[in-house]
C-alpha cells in the first residue's frame, strides 16, 4: 500500500495524460529490418536493434511494438531501453518486443544484461514475447527489468514464450518496483547463475504480485528461481524445477503460492545423495498445493523449510528411487509456535525444534495433532486443550496449559 500510494498520489494526472496521448497517437508496429537488422548470423546487429528498440520503446507516449523477424542476430554490446524520466503512462498497450523465430546470440564480454529495461518513470503494459536469447557465458542476465525507486514502476507487464539460455548471469532478473506482471510458458535453462530471480530494490522499490505460469527452470548452475532481498509475493503455477546445480527454488522470506509445481533431480552439484539437499528451500511461510518432488540422484526431499509463521501443504508428495530411494517429502524446522498444516500429503516428513504439525489423511491415515503441552497444534474441544504428558497420560484443561502436568488426567 505504501508503494502504490506513492505511485498514484503523484501520478494520477500524468497517467491520464499518458493514456490520452496514446489514444491520439496509437502504438505503432516497427520492423527491426527497417532499422538495418540483418538476422543472418554473420552481421553485428547490435546498433540496428538498439536503434529499433529506442524508437519503439524509449520515445515516451508514442511507444510501439517492435517486430524482430525470424533470424539469428549477433549482439556484441548490451541493449538498453530507458523511457524518458519523469513521464507517467508512457508505455501503453501493445508496446514491447515480439520476436517469434528470432534468436539473439550474445557475444557480450562483460557482466551486463543482454536486454535491460530500466523504468525511470511509471511504465505499464510492456510486452516481451517469442525471443530466444542465447548467451556466451560472459554477459550478465539475459533479460532485466529494473525500477529501483518508489517514484517509478513497471507493472501490468507480460513476458511470454521466451527462451533464455547459457547466460553468464540469471536468465531473467527483476528488481525493485516491478509488480502485477506475468511470466508465461518460458524456458530459463543452463544459465550460470539462476534461471530467474526476483528482488526488492536497494533504494526502496518493492517487487510484488508476480505470477509465473508453465515455465521450465532447469540446468542452471545455481538455482532455478531465487526470491531474495526480502521479496516474497511471487506465485508459480505448473512450473518445473529440474536438474539445477543447487536448489530448484529458494524463497528466503517466504512465497505466496506454489501450485502444481514439480521439483526433480536438483542439487546436481552435490557430491552424492548424502551431501545433497532438497528441491525447494523455503523460509518464513508458504502455501503449496499439488506439488511434487522426485529424485534418482542427489535431491533428498521436495522441500526443506524453516518456518516462522504458517506453512500449508495440500496434496503434495515426495519420493525417490535408485541412489535417492530414501528421498522424502519435507524436512521442516522453525519456531515451535509456527503453524504447519498438511492435508493428503505423501512422503516422509521430518520435524525438528519441537515443531508439531496438523496432519490430515497422510501416510498413517486419520488426523495427527501435536502432543506436547506447549505445541501450537494441540487438539481443542471448545476452550479445552488436550495433550499427552511425559508419562504418556492424556490430560485436559480449560484454556491453555502452563506446564506438562497442568490440568486434569482424562478419566480421573
C-alpha positions in Angstrom: 0.0 0.0 0.0 2.9 2.4 0.7 4.3 1.7 -2.7 1.0 2.2 -4.5 0.2 5.3 -2.5 3.5 6.8 -3.6 3.0 5.8 -7.2 -0.5 7.0 -7.7 -0.7 10.0 -5.3 1.6 12.0 -7.6 0.9 10.2 -10.8 -2.8 10.3 -11.4 -2.8 13.3 -13.7 0.3 12.1 -15.5 -1.3 8.7 -16.2 -4.4 10.3 -17.6 -2.3 12.5 -19.8 -0.3 9.4 -20.9 -3.4 7.5 -21.9 -4.8 10.4 -23.8 -1.6 10.8 -25.7 -1.6 7.1 -26.6 -5.2 7.4 -27.9 -4.2 10.3 -30.0 -1.1 8.5 -31.4 -1.8 4.8 -31.1 1.0 2.3 -30.7 3.0 1.7 -33.9 4.4 -1.5 -35.3 8.0 -1.2 -36.2 10.2 -3.7 -38.1 13.8 -4.4 -36.9 14.7 -5.0 -40.6 13.7 -1.4 -41.3 16.5 -0.2 -39.0 19.1 -2.4 -40.8 19.0 -5.6 -38.7 20.1 -8.5 -40.9 19.5 -11.6 -38.8 21.8 -13.6 -40.9 24.0 -14.9 -38.1 27.1 -13.0 -39.5 26.4 -9.3 -39.3 26.7 -7.5 -36.0 23.1 -6.4 -35.4 23.7 -4.6 -32.1 23.4 -1.0 -33.4 20.4 -1.7 -35.6 18.5 -3.4 -32.8 19.4 -0.7 -30.3 18.1 1.9 -32.7 14.9 -0.1 -33.3 14.3 -0.6 -29.5 14.9 3.1 -28.8 12.4 4.1 -31.5 9.8 1.7 -30.3 10.1 1.9 -26.5 12.2 4.8 -25.4 10.3 7.7 -27.0 7.6 8.3 -24.5 3.9 8.4 -25.4 4.4 7.2 -29.0 5.7 3.8 -27.9 5.1 0.9 -30.2 5.6 -2.8 -30.8 8.9 -3.8 -32.3 8.8 -6.9 -34.5 12.1 -8.7 -34.8 11.7 -11.0 -37.8 12.9 -14.7 -37.7 16.6 -15.0 -38.0 19.9 -15.1 -35.9 21.1 -11.8 -34.6 24.6 -11.3 -33.3 24.7 -9.0 -30.2 28.1 -7.6 -29.1 27.0 -4.9 -26.7 24.2 -4.6 -24.2 20.8 -3.4 -25.4 19.4 -0.7 -23.1 15.8 0.6 -23.1 15.0 3.6 -20.8 11.8 5.6 -21.4 12.1 9.3 -20.6 12.5 10.3 -16.9 9.5 11.7 -15.1 6.7 10.8 -17.5 3.7 8.7 -16.5 1.8 6.2 -18.5 4.5 6.5 -21.2 4.4 2.8 -22.3 0.9 1.5 -23.1 -1.0 -1.4 -24.6 0.7 -3.3 -27.5 4.1 -1.9 -26.7 7.1 -4.1 -26.4 9.2 -6.6 -28.4 7.8 -9.5 -30.4 10.4 -11.9 -31.7 8.9 -15.2 -32.7 11.6 -17.1 -34.6 14.3 -14.6 -33.7 17.4 -15.8 -31.8 19.7 -13.2 -30.2 23.2 -14.6 -29.9 25.2 -12.8 -27.3 28.9 -12.1 -27.7 28.9 -9.6 -24.8 32.2 -9.9 -22.8 31.2 -8.0 -19.6 28.6 -8.7 -16.9 25.8 -6.6 -18.4 22.3 -7.7 -19.4 21.7 -8.6 -23.0 18.4 -6.6 -22.8 17.9 -4.2 -19.9 14.6 -2.3 -19.5 15.0 0.4 -16.8 12.0 2.4 -15.9 12.7 6.0 -14.9 9.1 6.9 -14.7 5.9 4.8 -14.5 5.7 2.1 -17.2 2.8 -0.2 -17.9 1.6 -2.8 -20.5 5.1 -3.7 -21.7 5.4 -7.0 -23.6 8.3 -9.3 -24.3 7.4 -12.3 -26.3 8.9 -15.0 -28.6 12.6 -14.1 -28.2 15.3 -16.8 -27.9 18.3 -15.3 -26.1 21.4 -17.5 -26.2 24.3 -16.3 -24.0 28.0 -16.9 -24.3 28.6 -17.1 -20.5 30.4 -13.8 -20.0 27.4 -11.4 -20.1 25.0 -10.8 -17.2 21.3 -11.6 -17.2 19.6 -12.3 -20.5 16.6 -10.0 -19.7 16.5 -7.5 -16.8 13.6 -5.4 -15.6 14.5 -2.8 -13.1 12.8 0.1 -11.3 14.7 0.7 -8.1 12.9 3.7 -6.9 9.5 4.1 -5.2 8.7 7.1 -7.5 8.9 4.8 -10.6 7.4 1.5 -11.5 7.0 -1.3 -14.1 3.6 -3.0 -13.9 0.9 -4.8 -15.9 3.7 -6.3 -18.0 4.0 -9.7 -19.6 6.9 -12.0 -20.6 5.8 -15.0 -22.6 7.1 -17.7 -24.9 10.7 -16.8 -24.2 13.8 -19.0 -24.1 16.8 -17.6 -22.2 19.8 -20.0 -22.0 23.5 -20.1 -21.2 23.8 -16.5 -20.0 26.6 -15.6 -17.6 24.1 -14.2 -15.0 20.5 -15.0 -14.4 18.3 -15.9 -17.3 15.8 -13.2 -16.2 16.2 -10.7 -13.4 13.5 -8.4 -11.9 14.5 -5.8 -9.3 12.6 -3.1 -7.4 9.2 -1.6 -8.1 8.2 -4.4 -10.6 4.7 -5.7 -9.9 1.4 -7.0 -11.2 3.2 -8.9 -14.0 3.1 -12.4 -15.6 5.8 -14.7 -16.9 4.2 -17.4 -19.2 5.4 -20.5 -21.0 9.1 -19.6 -20.9 12.3 -21.5 -20.6 15.2 -20.4 -18.4 18.0 -23.0 -18.7 21.7 -23.6 -18.4 22.4 -20.1 -17.1 25.5 -19.6 -14.9 23.5 -18.2 -12.0 19.7 -18.6 -11.6 17.0 -19.3 -14.2 15.0 -16.3 -12.9 15.4 -14.0 -9.9 13.2 -11.5 -8.0 14.3 -8.9 -5.5 13.2 -5.8 -3.7 15.3 -2.8 -4.7 18.1 -1.4 -2.7 16.6 2.1 -2.9 13.1 1.2 -1.7 11.4 -0.4 -4.7 9.0 -3.2 -3.8 8.6 -6.3 -6.0 5.2 -7.9 -5.7 2.2 -9.7 -7.3 4.3 -11.6 -9.9 2.7 -14.7 -11.4 4.7 -17.4 -13.2 2.8 -19.9 -15.4 4.0 -23.1 -17.0 7.7 -22.3 -17.1 10.7 -24.6 -17.1 13.7 -23.6 -14.9 16.4 -26.2 -15.3 20.1 -27.0 -15.6 21.0 -23.6 -14.1 24.3 -23.5 -12.2 22.8 -22.1 -9.0 19.0 -22.1 -8.5 16.1 -22.5 -10.9 14.4 -19.4 -9.2 15.5 -17.1 -6.4 13.4 -14.8 -4.3 15.8 -12.5 -2.4 16.3 -9.2 -0.6 13.0 -9.8 1.4 10.6 -10.2 -1.5 8.0 -12.9 -1.2 4.9 -12.0 -3.3 5.6 -14.3 -6.2 3.4 -17.3 -7.2 4.3 -20.2 -9.5 1.7 -22.4 -11.3 2.6 -25.6 -13.2 6.3 -24.8 -13.3 9.1 -27.4 -13.4 12.3 -27.1 -11.5 14.8 -29.7 -12.8 18.5 -30.6 -12.5 19.7 -27.3 -11.2 23.1 -27.2 -9.6 21.7 -26.4 -6.1 18.0 -25.8 -5.2 15.3 -25.6 -7.7 13.8 -22.7 -5.9 15.0 -20.6 -2.9 12.4 -18.3 -1.2 14.4 -16.5 1.5 11.4 -14.7 3.0 8.5 -17.0 2.1 6.4 -17.4 -1.0 2.8 -16.6 -1.8 1.9 -19.8 -3.6 3.3 -22.9 -5.4 0.6 -24.8 -7.3 1.1 -28.0 -9.3 4.9 -27.5 -9.5 7.5 -30.2 -9.8 11.0 -30.5 -8.3 13.1 -33.2 -9.9 16.7 -34.1 -9.5 18.0 -30.8 -8.3 21.3 -30.5 -6.3 23.3 -31.8 -9.2 26.4 -30.0 -7.9 26.4 -32.1 -4.7 29.0 -34.9 -4.3 26.3 -37.5 -3.7 22.9 -38.1 -2.1 24.3 -37.9 1.4 25.7 -34.5 0.6 22.6 -33.3 -1.3 19.6 -31.3 -0.2 16.0 -30.6 -1.1 14.4 -29.2 -4.3 12.9 -26.2 -2.5 14.4 -24.1 0.2 11.7 -22.2 2.0 11.9 -19.8 4.9 9.3 -18.0 6.9 6.0 -19.0 5.3 4.4 -20.5 2.3 1.5 -22.4 0.7 1.9 -25.4 -1.6 -0.9 -27.2 -3.5 -0.4 -30.3 -5.6 3.4 -30.0 -5.7 5.8 -33.0 -6.0 9.4 -33.9 -5.7 11.2 -36.9 -7.3 14.8 -37.9 -7.3 17.1 -40.6 -8.5 20.3 -38.7 -7.8 21.0 -36.1 -5.1 17.8 -34.4 -4.3 16.9 -35.6 -0.8 13.3 -34.2 -0.4 10.9 -32.0 -2.2 11.3 -29.3 0.4 13.5 -28.1 3.3 11.8 -25.3 5.3 12.4 -23.1 8.3 9.0 -21.8 9.3 8.4 -18.7 11.5 4.7 -18.1 10.5 2.5 -20.5 8.6 3.1 -23.4 6.2 0.3 -25.2 4.4 0.7 -28.3 2.1 -2.2 -29.8 0.3 -1.9 -32.9 -1.8 1.9 -32.7 -2.0 4.2 -35.7 -2.5 7.9 -36.5 -2.3 9.7 -39.7 -3.3 12.9 -41.2 -4.9 14.5 -44.2 -6.5 17.9 -45.7 -7.1 20.5 -43.8 -5.1 17.8 -41.4 -3.9 15.4 -44.2 -2.7 15.4 -42.5 0.7 14.1 -39.2 -0.6 11.0 -37.9 1.0 8.6 -35.0 1.1 9.9 -32.5 3.6 12.4 -31.6 6.3 10.8 -28.9 8.4 12.1 -26.9 11.4 11.1 -23.5 12.8 9.6 -21.8 15.8 7.5 -24.1 18.0 4.8 -21.5 17.7 4.7 -21.8 13.9 1.6 -23.4 12.4 2.1 -26.2 9.9 -0.9 -27.9 8.2 -0.5 -30.9 5.9 -3.6 -32.4 4.1 -3.5 -35.5 2.0 0.3 -35.5 1.6 2.6 -38.4 0.8 6.2 -39.0 1.5 8.3 -39.0 4.7 8.3 -35.7 6.6 10.7 -34.9 9.4 10.2 -32.2 12.0 12.6 -30.7 14.5 12.9 -28.0 17.1 9.6 -29.1 18.8 7.6 -28.2 15.7 4.4 -30.3 15.6 2.1 -30.2 12.5 -1.5 -30.9 12.0 -1.6 -33.8 9.5 -4.8 -34.9 7.9 -5.0 -38.0 5.7 -1.3 -38.6 5.5 0.6 -41.9 5.2 -0.6 -43.0 8.6 -4.2 -42.0 7.8 -6.6 -40.2 10.2 -5.6 -36.9 11.9 -2.4 -36.3 13.7 -2.1 -33.4 16.1 0.5 -32.0 18.5 1.0 -33.9 21.8 3.3 -31.7 23.9 1.6 -29.3 26.3 3.1 -26.2 24.6 2.5 -27.4 21.0 0.9 -24.9 18.6 -1.3 -27.7 17.2 -2.9 -29.2 20.3 -6.3 -30.8 19.9 -9.1 -28.5 21.2 -12.6 -29.1 22.4 -14.2 -25.7 22.7 -11.8 -23.9 25.0 -10.3 -27.1 26.4 -6.9 -28.4 25.3 -5.8 -32.0 25.2 -2.2 -33.2 25.4 -0.1 -36.2 26.4 2.2 -35.6 29.4 5.7 -37.1 29.8 4.3 -40.2 31.5 2.1 -40.9 28.5 -1.1 -39.8 30.2 -3.8 -37.8 28.4 -4.6 -34.5 30.1 -7.2 -31.8 29.6 -7.5 -28.2 30.7 -9.9 -25.3 30.0 -7.7 -22.7 28.5 -4.1 -23.1 27.5 -1.9 -25.3 29.7 1.1 -23.7 31.5 3.1 -26.9 32.2 3.2 -30.5 31.4 1.3 -31.6 34.5 -1.3 -28.8 34.3 -5.0 -29.7 34.0 -6.6 -33.0 34.9 -6.0 -36.5 33.7 -8.7 -37.7 31.3 -10.8 -40.3 33.1 -9.6 -39.3 36.6 
